[in-house]
Amino acid sequence: MPVKPPPMMERDLPRAREIARSWNLLDQLSPTDAESVIRAIAQGIAEGRSYGLEIGQAPLKT
């Protein structure tokens, strides 16, 4: 069964746009391609947040 990625949150998209602008990607891509890159970055942010929460809730091994 495929793993379902965590949902993006509205705050992920502005952060993703900020990251893409810092790489100067948006100037070199078509608007459709730029939006795809932004959504991929936002999805990565959402996945990182999900993994971080999972690690934070894991019991500590001593």
ABEGO torsion letter per residue (X at the ends): XBBBBBBBBAAAAAAAAAAAAAAGAAAABBAAAAAAAAAAAAAAAAAAAAAAAAAAABBBBX
